[in-house]
Amino acid sequence: MVTVVDDARRLVPRTDAILADPRLAAAEIRLGRPLVRDAVRRAQQRARDGEIGPDEVAAAAVTALP
């Protein structure tokens, strides 16, 4: 049986899964968890809004960091 996702927002990865990305884990050591977590949440929102794909969330968060 194939499950159809009615709401594409459900495809957005969880925060803890994104924070486990090695690039973001390294950034967390350098910049601190609050800054990195905020970048992740902004990227997740962009995915929910359809600006980026769910598979682009981690990369978008990395790009948003100083």
Predicted model as a PDB file, atoms N, CA, C, CB and O in Angstrom, pLDDT in the B-factor column:
MODEL        1                                                                  
ATOM      1  N   MET A   1       0.831  -1.172   0.000  1.00 49.00           N  
ATOM      2  CA  MET A   1       0.000   0.000   0.000  1.00 49.00           C  
ATOM      3  C   MET A   1       0.881   1.242   0.000  1.00 49.00           C  
ATOM      4  CB  MET A   1      -0.948  -0.006   1.203  1.00 49.00           C  
ATOM      5  O   MET A   1       1.844   1.318   0.764  1.00 49.00           O  
ATOM      6  N   VAL A   2       0.566   2.202  -0.837  1.00 44.00           N  
ATOM      7  CA  VAL A   2       1.311   3.443  -0.940  1.00 44.00           C  
ATOM      8  C   VAL A   2       0.617   4.496  -0.097  1.00 44.00           C  
ATOM      9  CB  VAL A   2       1.437   3.904  -2.413  1.00 44.00           C  
ATOM     10  O   VAL A   2      -0.596   4.684  -0.186  1.00 44.00           O  
ATOM     11  N   THR A   3       1.403   5.180   0.723  1.00 46.00           N  
ATOM     12  CA  THR A   3       0.858   6.245   1.552  1.00 46.00           C  
ATOM     13  C   THR A   3       1.126   7.572   0.863  1.00 46.00           C  
ATOM     14  CB  THR A   3       1.472   6.222   2.983  1.00 46.00           C  
ATOM     15  O   THR A   3       2.256   7.864   0.474  1.00 46.00           O  
ATOM     16  N   VAL A   4       0.094   8.360   0.717  1.00 46.00           N  
ATOM     17  CA  VAL A   4       0.232   9.676   0.110  1.00 46.00           C  
ATOM     18  C   VAL A   4       0.267  10.711   1.225  1.00 46.00           C  
ATOM     19  CB  VAL A   4      -0.929   9.967  -0.895  1.00 46.00           C  
ATOM     20  O   VAL A   4      -0.575  10.703   2.123  1.00 46.00           O  
ATOM     21  N   VAL A   5       1.244  11.595   1.155  1.00 50.00           N  
ATOM     22  CA  VAL A   5       1.356  12.649   2.153  1.00 50.00           C  
ATOM     23  C   VAL A   5       0.535  13.830   1.662  1.00 50.00           C  
ATOM     24  CB  VAL A   5       2.851  13.055   2.405  1.00 50.00           C  
ATOM     25  O   VAL A   5       0.856  14.444   0.645  1.00 50.00           O  
ATOM     26  N   ASP A   6      -0.536  14.143   2.402  1.00 53.00           N  
ATOM     27  CA  ASP A   6      -1.404  15.248   2.014  1.00 53.00           C  
ATOM     28  C   ASP A   6      -0.755  16.600   2.276  1.00 53.00           C  
ATOM     29  CB  ASP A   6      -2.721  15.159   2.754  1.00 53.00           C  
ATOM     30  O   ASP A   6      -1.017  17.567   1.562  1.00 53.00           O  
ATOM     31  N   ASP A   7       0.074  16.667   3.279  1.00 67.00           N  
ATOM     32  CA  ASP A   7       0.675  17.925   3.674  1.00 67.00           C  
ATOM     33  C   ASP A   7       2.190  17.814   3.501  1.00 67.00           C  
ATOM     34  CB  ASP A   7       0.299  18.292   5.141  1.00 67.00           C  
ATOM     35  O   ASP A   7       2.854  17.105   4.258  1.00 67.00           O  
ATOM     36  N   ALA A   8       2.726  18.507   2.517  1.00 65.00           N  
ATOM     37  CA  ALA A   8       4.157  18.433   2.228  1.00 65.00           C  
ATOM     38  C   ALA A   8       5.002  18.904   3.401  1.00 65.00           C  
ATOM     39  CB  ALA A   8       4.485  19.256   1.001  1.00 65.00           C  
ATOM     40  O   ALA A   8       6.181  18.563   3.487  1.00 65.00           O  
ATOM     41  N   ARG A   9       4.418  19.682   4.304  1.00 69.00           N  
ATOM     42  CA  ARG A   9       5.168  20.160   5.465  1.00 69.00           C  
ATOM     43  C   ARG A   9       5.614  18.998   6.347  1.00 69.00           C  
ATOM     44  CB  ARG A   9       4.323  21.143   6.281  1.00 69.00           C  
ATOM     45  O   ARG A   9       6.589  19.118   7.088  1.00 69.00           O  
ATOM     46  N   ARG A  10       4.911  17.888   6.268  1.00 81.00           N  
ATOM     47  CA  ARG A  10       5.291  16.715   7.059  1.00 81.00           C  
ATOM     48  C   ARG A  10       6.607  16.106   6.587  1.00 81.00           C  
ATOM     49  CB  ARG A  10       4.191  15.667   6.999  1.00 81.00           C  
ATOM     50  O   ARG A  10       7.209  15.304   7.301  1.00 81.00           O  
ATOM     51  N   LEU A  11       7.053  16.476   5.405  1.00 89.00           N  
ATOM     52  CA  LEU A  11       8.303  15.959   4.868  1.00 89.00           C  
ATOM     53  C   LEU A  11       9.523  16.715   5.394  1.00 89.00           C  
ATOM     54  CB  LEU A  11       8.275  16.022   3.360  1.00 89.00           C  
ATOM     55  O   LEU A  11      10.655  16.270   5.210  1.00 89.00           O  
ATOM     56  N   VAL A  12       9.298  17.849   6.042  1.00 94.00           N  
ATOM     57  CA  VAL A  12      10.400  18.648   6.577  1.00 94.00           C  
ATOM     58  C   VAL A  12      11.067  17.854   7.699  1.00 94.00           C  
ATOM     59  CB  VAL A  12       9.897  20.044   7.093  1.00 94.00           C  
ATOM     60  O   VAL A  12      10.391  17.406   8.625  1.00 94.00           O  
ATOM     61  N   PRO A  13      12.387  17.678   7.624  1.00 95.00           N  
ATOM     62  CA  PRO A  13      13.086  16.891   8.645  1.00 95.00           C  
ATOM     63  C   PRO A  13      12.986  17.513  10.040  1.00 95.00           C  
ATOM     64  CB  PRO A  13      14.546  16.734   8.263  1.00 95.00           C  
ATOM     65  O   PRO A  13      12.879  18.729  10.198  1.00 95.00           O  
ATOM     66  N   ARG A  14      13.025  16.642  11.031  1.00 95.00           N  
ATOM     67  CA  ARG A  14      12.966  17.081  12.423  1.00 95.00           C  
ATOM     68  C   ARG A  14      14.228  17.866  12.785  1.00 95.00           C  
ATOM     69  CB  ARG A  14      12.794  15.871  13.368  1.00 95.00           C  
ATOM     70  O   ARG A  14      15.288  17.668  12.193  1.00 95.00           O  
ATOM     71  N   THR A  15      14.095  18.746  13.755  1.00 96.00           N  
ATOM     72  CA  THR A  15      15.215  19.585  14.191  1.00 96.00           C  
ATOM     73  C   THR A  15      16.400  18.747  14.640  1.00 96.00           C  
ATOM     74  CB  THR A  15      14.778  20.507  15.323  1.00 96.00           C  
ATOM     75  O   THR A  15      17.534  19.031  14.255  1.00 96.00           O  
ATOM     76  N   ASP A  16      16.160  17.718  15.450  1.00 96.00           N  
ATOM     77  CA  ASP A  16      17.280  16.907  15.941  1.00 96.00           C  
ATOM     78  C   ASP A  16      17.994  16.176  14.809  1.00 96.00           C  
ATOM     79  CB  ASP A  16      16.787  15.898  16.971  1.00 96.00           C  
ATOM     80  O   ASP A  16      19.208  15.980  14.865  1.00 96.00           O  
ATOM     81  N   ALA A  17      17.254  15.777  13.791  1.00 96.00           N  
ATOM     82  CA  ALA A  17      17.876  15.107  12.644  1.00 96.00           C  
ATOM     83  C   ALA A  17      18.774  16.069  11.871  1.00 96.00           C  
ATOM     84  CB  ALA A  17      16.798  14.526  11.710  1.00 96.00           C  
ATOM     85  O   ALA A  17      19.848  15.690  11.404  1.00 96.00           O  
ATOM     86  N   ILE A  18      18.331  17.303  11.742  1.00 97.00           N  
ATOM     87  CA  ILE A  18      19.135  18.293  11.014  1.00 97.00           C  
ATOM     88  C   ILE A  18      20.368  18.680  11.834  1.00 97.00           C  
ATOM     89  CB  ILE A  18      18.289  19.553  10.686  1.00 97.00           C  
ATOM     90  O   ILE A  18      21.463  18.820  11.289  1.00 97.00           O  
ATOM     91  N   LEU A  19      20.185  18.849  13.138  1.00 97.00           N  
ATOM     92  CA  LEU A  19      21.316  19.210  13.992  1.00 97.00           C  
ATOM     93  C   LEU A  19      22.379  18.118  14.025  1.00 97.00           C  
ATOM     94  CB  LEU A  19      20.834  19.499  15.403  1.00 97.00           C  
ATOM     95  O   LEU A  19      23.527  18.393  14.373  1.00 97.00           O  
ATOM     96  N   ALA A  20      22.025  16.896  13.674  1.00 97.00           N  
ATOM     97  CA  ALA A  20      22.991  15.793  13.628  1.00 97.00           C  
ATOM     98  C   ALA A  20      23.879  15.856  12.388  1.00 97.00           C  
ATOM     99  CB  ALA A  20      22.261  14.458  13.667  1.00 97.00           C  
ATOM    100  O   ALA A  20      24.886  15.152  12.312  1.00 97.00           O  
ATOM    101  N   ASP A  21      23.516  16.692  11.419  1.00 97.00           N  
ATOM    102  CA  ASP A  21      24.346  16.859  10.219  1.00 97.00           C  
ATOM    103  C   ASP A  21      25.743  17.305  10.675  1.00 97.00           C  
ATOM    104  CB  ASP A  21      23.705  17.910   9.211  1.00 97.00           C  
ATOM    105  O   ASP A  21      25.857  18.235  11.474  1.00 97.00           O  
ATOM    106  N   PRO A  22      26.801  16.660  10.180  1.00 98.00           N  
ATOM    107  CA  PRO A  22      28.159  16.994  10.641  1.00 98.00           C  
ATOM    108  C   PRO A  22      28.523  18.466  10.474  1.00 98.00           C  
ATOM    109  CB  PRO A  22      29.163  16.158   9.899  1.00 98.00           C  
ATOM    110  O   PRO A  22      29.245  19.019  11.303  1.00 98.00           O  
ATOM    111  N   ARG A  23      28.036  19.104   9.422  1.00 98.00           N  
ATOM    112  CA  ARG A  23      28.345  20.524   9.211  1.00 98.00           C  
ATOM    113  C   ARG A  23      27.728  21.380  10.307  1.00 98.00           C  
ATOM    114  CB  ARG A  23      27.843  20.990   7.834  1.00 98.00           C  
ATOM    115  O   ARG A  23      28.339  22.341  10.776  1.00 98.00           O  
ATOM    116  N   LEU A  24      26.515  21.025  10.709  1.00 98.00           N  
ATOM    117  CA  LEU A  24      25.839  21.800  11.742  1.00 98.00           C  
ATOM    118  C   LEU A  24      26.372  21.453  13.132  1.00 98.00           C  
ATOM    119  CB  LEU A  24      24.329  21.559  11.682  1.00 98.00           C  
ATOM    120  O   LEU A  24      26.420  22.313  14.012  1.00 98.00           O  
ATOM    121  N   ALA A  25      26.767  20.214  13.328  1.00 97.00           N  
ATOM    122  CA  ALA A  25      27.379  19.826  14.604  1.00 97.00           C  
ATOM    123  C   ALA A  25      28.682  20.594  14.815  1.00 97.00           C  
ATOM    124  CB  ALA A  25      27.640  18.297  14.648  1.00 97.00           C  
ATOM    125  O   ALA A  25      28.960  21.047  15.926  1.00 97.00           O  
ATOM    126  N   ALA A  26      29.475  20.742  13.770  1.00 97.00           N  
ATOM    127  CA  ALA A  26      30.722  21.503  13.869  1.00 97.00           C  
ATOM    128  C   ALA A  26      30.426  22.982  14.109  1.00 97.00           C  
ATOM    129  CB  ALA A  26      31.569  21.326  12.590  1.00 97.00           C  
ATOM    130  O   ALA A  26      31.110  23.634  14.897  1.00 97.00           O  
ATOM    131  N   ALA A  27      29.414  23.506  13.432  1.00 98.00           N  
ATOM    132  CA  ALA A  27      29.039  24.909  13.613  1.00 98.00           C  
ATOM    133  C   ALA A  27      28.551  25.150  15.036  1.00 98.00           C  
ATOM    134  CB  ALA A  27      27.954  25.316  12.600  1.00 98.00           C  
ATOM    135  O   ALA A  27      28.790  26.214  15.609  1.00 98.00           O  
ATOM    136  N   GLU A  28      27.873  24.172  15.599  1.00 97.00           N  
ATOM    137  CA  GLU A  28      27.361  24.303  16.965  1.00 97.00           C  
ATOM    138  C   GLU A  28      28.514  24.466  17.962  1.00 97.00           C  
ATOM    139  CB  GLU A  28      26.501  23.075  17.339  1.00 97.00           C  
ATOM    140  O   GLU A  28      28.402  25.222  18.927  1.00 97.00           O  
ATOM    141  N   ILE A  29      29.597  23.769  17.731  1.00 97.00           N  
ATOM    142  CA  ILE A  29      30.770  23.890  18.605  1.00 97.00           C  
ATOM    143  C   ILE A  29      31.370  25.291  18.482  1.00 97.00           C  
ATOM    144  CB  ILE A  29      31.835  22.810  18.252  1.00 97.00           C  
ATOM    145  O   ILE A  29      31.757  25.898  19.481  1.00 97.00           O  
ATOM    146  N   ARG A  30      31.443  25.793  17.264  1.00 97.00           N  
ATOM    147  CA  ARG A  30      32.024  27.116  17.005  1.00 97.00           C  
ATOM    148  C   ARG A  30      31.129  28.265  17.438  1.00 97.00           C  
ATOM    149  CB  ARG A  30      32.331  27.257  15.544  1.00 97.00           C  
ATOM    150  O   ARG A  30      31.589  29.234  18.041  1.00 97.00           O  
ATOM    151  N   LEU A  31      29.835  28.142  17.119  1.00 97.00           N  
ATOM    152  CA  LEU A  31      28.924  29.282  17.248  1.00 97.00           C  
ATOM    153  C   LEU A  31      27.926  29.183  18.400  1.00 97.00           C  
ATOM    154  CB  LEU A  31      28.174  29.447  15.984  1.00 97.00           C  
ATOM    155  O   LEU A  31      27.322  30.181  18.790  1.00 97.00           O  
ATOM    156  N   GLY A  32      27.759  27.993  18.933  1.00 97.00           N  
ATOM    157  CA  GLY A  32      26.792  27.790  20.005  1.00 97.00           C  
ATOM    158  C   GLY A  32      25.471  27.242  19.489  1.00 97.00           C  
ATOM    159  O   GLY A  32      25.056  27.519  18.363  1.00 97.00           O  
ATOM    160  N   ARG A  33      24.830  26.467  20.331  1.00 97.00           N  
ATOM    161  CA  ARG A  33      23.579  25.799  19.947  1.00 97.00           C  
ATOM    162  C   ARG A  33      22.443  26.761  19.600  1.00 97.00           C  
ATOM    163  CB  ARG A  33      23.132  24.898  21.059  1.00 97.00           C  
ATOM    164  O   ARG A  33      21.740  26.523  18.618  1.00 97.00           O  
ATOM    165  N   PRO A  34      22.233  27.841  20.367  1.00 98.00           N  
ATOM    166  CA  PRO A  34      21.094  28.710  20.043  1.00 98.00           C  
ATOM    167  C   PRO A  34      21.152  29.308  18.633  1.00 98.00           C  
ATOM    168  CB  PRO A  34      21.016  29.828  21.047  1.00 98.00           C  
ATOM    169  O   PRO A  34      20.137  29.352  17.937  1.00 98.00           O  
ATOM    170  N   LEU A  35      22.315  29.759  18.219  1.00 98.00           N  
ATOM    171  CA  LEU A  35      22.455  30.353  16.891  1.00 98.00           C  
ATOM    172  C   LEU A  35      22.197  29.320  15.795  1.00 98.00           C  
ATOM    173  CB  LEU A  35      23.852  30.960  16.725  1.00 98.00           C  
ATOM    174  O   LEU A  35      21.497  29.597  14.821  1.00 98.00           O  
ATOM    175  N   VAL A  36      22.763  28.144  15.964  1.00 98.00           N  
ATOM    176  CA  VAL A  36      22.590  27.081  14.966  1.00 98.00           C  
ATOM    177  C   VAL A  36      21.142  26.608  14.942  1.00 98.00           C  
ATOM    178  CB  VAL A  36      23.536  25.894  15.262  1.00 98.00           C  
ATOM    179  O   VAL A  36      20.576  26.408  13.867  1.00 98.00           O  
ATOM    180  N   ARG A  37      20.546  26.429  16.094  1.00 98.00           N  
ATOM    181  CA  ARG A  37      19.151  25.994  16.168  1.00 98.00           C  
ATOM    182  C   ARG A  37      18.223  27.010  15.492  1.00 98.00           C  
ATOM    183  CB  ARG A  37      18.733  25.787  17.638  1.00 98.00           C  
ATOM    184  O   ARG A  37      17.280  26.625  14.802  1.00 98.00           O  
ATOM    185  N   ASP A  38      18.487  28.298  15.688  1.00 98.00           N  
ATOM    186  CA  ASP A  38      17.671  29.320  15.032  1.00 98.00           C  
ATOM    187  C   ASP A  38      17.803  29.249  13.516  1.00 98.00           C  
ATOM    188  CB  ASP A  38      18.067  30.710  15.524  1.00 98.00           C  
ATOM    189  O   ASP A  38      16.812  29.405  12.801  1.00 98.00           O  
ATOM    190  N   ALA A  39      19.016  29.016  13.017  1.00 98.00           N  
ATOM    191  CA  ALA A  39      19.220  28.885  11.576  1.00 98.00           C  
ATOM    192  C   ALA A  39      18.466  27.673  11.033  1.00 98.00           C  
ATOM    193  CB  ALA A  39      20.719  28.769  11.254  1.00 98.00           C  
ATOM    194  O   ALA A  39      17.890  27.726   9.947  1.00 98.00           O  
ATOM    195  N   VAL A  40      18.476  26.588  11.794  1.00 98.00           N  
ATOM    196  CA  VAL A  40      17.748  25.380  11.386  1.00 98.00           C  
ATOM    197  C   VAL A  40      16.254  25.654  11.342  1.00 98.00           C  
ATOM    198  CB  VAL A  40      18.045  24.208  12.347  1.00 98.00           C  
ATOM    199  O   VAL A  40      15.578  25.264  10.389  1.00 98.00           O  
ATOM    200  N   ARG A  41      15.741  26.312  12.348  1.00 97.00           N  
ATOM    201  CA  ARG A  41      14.303  26.596  12.385  1.00 97.00           C  
ATOM    202  C   ARG A  41      13.878  27.516  11.250  1.00 97.00           C  
ATOM    203  CB  ARG A  41      13.923  27.219  13.721  1.00 97.00           C  
ATOM    204  O   ARG A  41      12.802  27.340  10.679  1.00 97.00           O  
ATOM    205  N   ARG A  42      14.709  28.489  10.922  1.00 98.00           N  
ATOM    206  CA  ARG A  42      14.383  29.364   9.785  1.00 98.00           C  
ATOM    207  C   ARG A  42      14.384  28.563   8.484  1.00 98.00           C  
ATOM    208  CB  ARG A  42      15.392  30.540   9.691  1.00 98.00           C  
ATOM    209  O   ARG A  42      13.522  28.766   7.628  1.00 98.00           O  
ATOM    210  N   ALA A  43      15.341  27.662   8.336  1.00 98.00           N  
ATOM    211  CA  ALA A  43      15.400  26.837   7.128  1.00 98.00           C  
ATOM    212  C   ALA A  43      14.197  25.890   7.064  1.00 98.00           C  
ATOM    213  CB  ALA A  43      16.721  26.032   7.086  1.00 98.00           C  
ATOM    214  O   ALA A  43      13.635  25.672   5.991  1.00 98.00           O  
ATOM    215  N   GLN A  44      13.808  25.335   8.194  1.00 97.00           N  
ATOM    216  CA  GLN A  44      12.615  24.477   8.222  1.00 97.00           C  
ATOM    217  C   GLN A  44      11.379  25.270   7.794  1.00 97.00           C  
ATOM    218  CB  GLN A  44      12.404  23.879   9.639  1.00 97.00           C  
ATOM    219  O   GLN A  44      10.540  24.769   7.045  1.00 97.00           O  
ATOM    220  N   GLN A  45      11.274  26.496   8.268  1.00 96.00           N  
ATOM    221  CA  GLN A  45      10.119  27.318   7.899  1.00 96.00           C  
ATOM    222  C   GLN A  45      10.121  27.619   6.403  1.00 96.00           C  
ATOM    223  CB  GLN A  45      10.115  28.631   8.702  1.00 96.00           C  
ATOM    224  O   GLN A  45       9.066  27.629   5.768  1.00 96.00           O  
ATOM    225  N   ARG A  46      11.292  27.861   5.847  1.00 96.00           N  
ATOM    226  CA  ARG A  46      11.382  28.088   4.398  1.00 96.00           C  
ATOM    227  C   ARG A  46      10.896  26.856   3.637  1.00 96.00           C  
ATOM    228  CB  ARG A  46      12.836  28.432   3.986  1.00 96.00           C  
ATOM    229  O   ARG A  46      10.244  26.980   2.600  1.00 96.00           O  
ATOM    230  N   ALA A  47      11.212  25.676   4.151  1.00 95.00           N  
ATOM    231  CA  ALA A  47      10.734  24.444   3.509  1.00 95.00           C  
ATOM    232  C   ALA A  47       9.225  24.322   3.656  1.00 95.00           C  
ATOM    233  CB  ALA A  47      11.429  23.206   4.115  1.00 95.00           C  
ATOM    234  O   ALA A  47       8.543  23.935   2.707  1.00 95.00           O  
ATOM    235  N   ARG A  48       8.700  24.642   4.819  1.00 94.00           N  
ATOM    236  CA  ARG A  48       7.244  24.589   5.018  1.00 94.00           C  
ATOM    237  C   ARG A  48       6.524  25.569   4.102  1.00 94.00           C  
ATOM    238  CB  ARG A  48       6.892  24.888   6.481  1.00 94.00           C  
ATOM    239  O   ARG A  48       5.416  25.301   3.639  1.00 94.00           O  
ATOM    240  N   ASP A  49       7.164  26.711   3.846  1.00 93.00           N  
ATOM    241  CA  ASP A  49       6.577  27.730   2.983  1.00 93.00           C  
ATOM    242  C   ASP A  49       6.761  27.418   1.498  1.00 93.00           C  
ATOM    243  CB  ASP A  49       7.184  29.079   3.297  1.00 93.00           C  
ATOM    244  O   ASP A  49       6.242  28.130   0.639  1.00 93.00           O  
ATOM    245  N   GLY A  50       7.501  26.349   1.203  1.00 92.00           N  
ATOM    246  CA  GLY A  50       7.704  25.938  -0.176  1.00 92.00           C  
ATOM    247  C   GLY A  50       8.832  26.660  -0.888  1.00 92.00           C  
ATOM    248  O   GLY A  50       8.979  26.518  -2.102  1.00 92.00           O  
ATOM    249  N   GLU A  51       9.635  27.431  -0.163  1.00 95.00           N  
ATOM    250  CA  GLU A  51      10.747  28.157  -0.772  1.00 95.00           C  
ATOM    251  C   GLU A  51      11.903  27.230  -1.144  1.00 95.00           C  
ATOM    252  CB  GLU A  51      11.240  29.240   0.172  1.00 95.00           C  
ATOM    253  O   GLU A  51      12.593  27.446  -2.140  1.00 95.00           O  
ATOM    254  N   ILE A  52      12.102  26.195  -0.328  1.00 96.00           N  
ATOM    255  CA  ILE A  52      13.149  25.203  -0.581  1.00 96.00           C  
ATOM    256  C   ILE A  52      12.549  23.823  -0.358  1.00 96.00           C  
ATOM    257  CB  ILE A  52      14.401  25.434   0.344  1.00 96.00           C  
ATOM    258  O   ILE A  52      11.500  23.682   0.270  1.00 96.00           O  
ATOM    259  N   GLY A  53      13.222  22.819  -0.876  1.00 95.00           N  
ATOM    260  CA  GLY A  53      12.764  21.451  -0.680  1.00 95.00           C  
ATOM    261  C   GLY A  53      13.187  20.928   0.677  1.00 95.00           C  
ATOM    262  O   GLY A  53      14.148  21.429   1.260  1.00 95.00           O  
ATOM    263  N   PRO A  54      12.483  19.925   1.192  1.00 95.00           N  
ATOM    264  CA  PRO A  54      12.840  19.342   2.485  1.00 95.00           C  
ATOM    265  C   PRO A  54      14.276  18.824   2.532  1.00 95.00           C  
ATOM    266  CB  PRO A  54      11.891  18.219   2.815  1.00 95.00           C  
ATOM    267  O   PRO A  54      14.908  18.838   3.588  1.00 95.00           O  
ATOM    268  N   ASP A  55      14.785  18.371   1.403  1.00 95.00           N  
ATOM    269  CA  ASP A  55      16.148  17.861   1.362  1.00 95.00           C  
ATOM    270  C   ASP A  55      17.201  18.968   1.361  1.00 95.00           C  
ATOM    271  CB  ASP A  55      16.327  16.997   0.146  1.00 95.00           C  
ATOM    272  O   ASP A  55      18.397  18.684   1.425  1.00 95.00           O  
ATOM    273  N   GLU A  56      16.768  20.219   1.289  1.00 97.00           N  
ATOM    274  CA  GLU A  56      17.690  21.355   1.260  1.00 97.00           C  
ATOM    275  C   GLU A  56      17.794  22.072   2.603  1.00 97.00           C  
ATOM    276  CB  GLU A  56      17.256  22.335   0.200  1.00 97.00           C  
ATOM    277  O   GLU A  56      18.530  23.053   2.720  1.00 97.00           O  
ATOM    278  N   VAL A  57      17.079  21.606   3.605  1.00 97.00           N  
ATOM    279  CA  VAL A  57      17.004  22.309   4.891  1.00 97.00           C  
ATOM    280  C   VAL A  57      18.376  22.420   5.551  1.00 97.00           C  
ATOM    281  CB  VAL A  57      16.033  21.592   5.831  1.00 97.00           C  
ATOM    282  O   VAL A  57      18.760  23.512   5.971  1.00 97.00           O  
ATOM    283  N   ALA A  58      19.114  21.337   5.653  1.00 98.00           N  
ATOM    284  CA  ALA A  58      20.421  21.380   6.320  1.00 98.00           C  
ATOM    285  C   ALA A  58      21.369  22.322   5.588  1.00 98.00           C  
ATOM    286  CB  ALA A  58      21.035  19.970   6.400  1.00 98.00           C  
ATOM    287  O   ALA A  58      22.054  23.127   6.221  1.00 98.00           O  
ATOM    288  N   ALA A  59      21.413  22.231   4.279  1.00 98.00           N  
ATOM    289  CA  ALA A  59      22.291  23.100   3.505  1.00 98.00           C  
ATOM    290  C   ALA A  59      21.910  24.566   3.652  1.00 98.00           C  
ATOM    291  CB  ALA A  59      22.259  22.703   2.043  1.00 98.00           C  
ATOM    292  O   ALA A  59      22.782  25.430   3.744  1.00 98.00           O  
ATOM    293  N   ALA A  60      20.617  24.849   3.674  1.00 98.00           N  
ATOM    294  CA  ALA A  60      20.143  26.221   3.844  1.00 98.00           C  
ATOM    295  C   ALA A  60      20.534  26.755   5.222  1.00 98.00           C  
ATOM    296  CB  ALA A  60      18.613  26.292   3.655  1.00 98.00           C  
ATOM    297  O   ALA A  60      20.910  27.919   5.359  1.00 98.00           O  
ATOM    298  N   ALA A  61      20.443  25.908   6.229  1.00 98.00           N  
ATOM    299  CA  ALA A  61      20.832  26.323   7.578  1.00 98.00           C  
ATOM    300  C   ALA A  61      22.329  26.620   7.636  1.00 98.00           C  
ATOM    301  CB  ALA A  61      20.464  25.233   8.607  1.00 98.00           C  
ATOM    302  O   ALA A  61      22.745  27.609   8.239  1.00 98.00           O  
ATOM    303  N   VAL A  62      23.124  25.777   7.017  1.00 98.00           N  
ATOM    304  CA  VAL A  62      24.576  25.987   6.991  1.00 98.00           C  
ATOM    305  C   VAL A  62      24.892  27.306   6.291  1.00 98.00           C  
ATOM    306  CB  VAL A  62      25.295  24.806   6.277  1.00 98.00           C  
ATOM    307  O   VAL A  62      25.714  28.087   6.770  1.00 98.00           O  
ATOM    308  N   THR A  63      24.247  27.546   5.174  1.00 98.00           N  
ATOM    309  CA  THR A  63      24.485  28.767   4.396  1.00 98.00           C  
ATOM    310  C   THR A  63      24.099  30.022   5.179  1.00 98.00           C  
ATOM    311  CB  THR A  63      23.702  28.716   3.082  1.00 98.00           C  
ATOM    312  O   THR A  63      24.715  31.073   5.005  1.00 98.00           O  
ATOM    313  N   ALA A  64      23.100  29.920   6.028  1.00 97.00           N  
ATOM    314  CA  ALA A  64      22.630  31.078   6.796  1.00 97.00           C  
ATOM    315  C   ALA A  64      23.544  31.438   7.960  1.00 97.00           C  
ATOM    316  CB  ALA A  64      21.244  30.813   7.318  1.00 97.00           C  
ATOM    317  O   ALA A  64      23.426  32.525   8.526  1.00 97.00           O  
ATOM    318  N   LEU A  65      24.444  30.548   8.318  1.00 97.00           N  
ATOM    319  CA  LEU A  65      25.320  30.801   9.467  1.00 97.00           C  
ATOM    320  C   LEU A  65      26.475  31.719   9.088  1.00 97.00           C  
ATOM    321  CB  LEU A  65      25.863  29.482  10.027  1.00 97.00           C  
ATOM    322  O   LEU A  65      26.933  31.711   7.945  1.00 97.00           O  
ATOM    323  N   PRO A  66      26.949  32.519  10.060  1.00 94.00           N  
ATOM    324  CA  PRO A  66      28.097  33.387   9.788  1.00 94.00           C  
ATOM    325  C   PRO A  66      29.377  32.591   9.630  1.00 94.00           C  
ATOM    326  CB  PRO A  66      28.262  34.408  10.901  1.00 94.00           C  
ATOM    327  O   PRO A  66      30.439  33.169   9.398  1.00 94.00           O  
TER     328      PRO A  66                                                      
ENDMDL                                                                          
END                                                                             
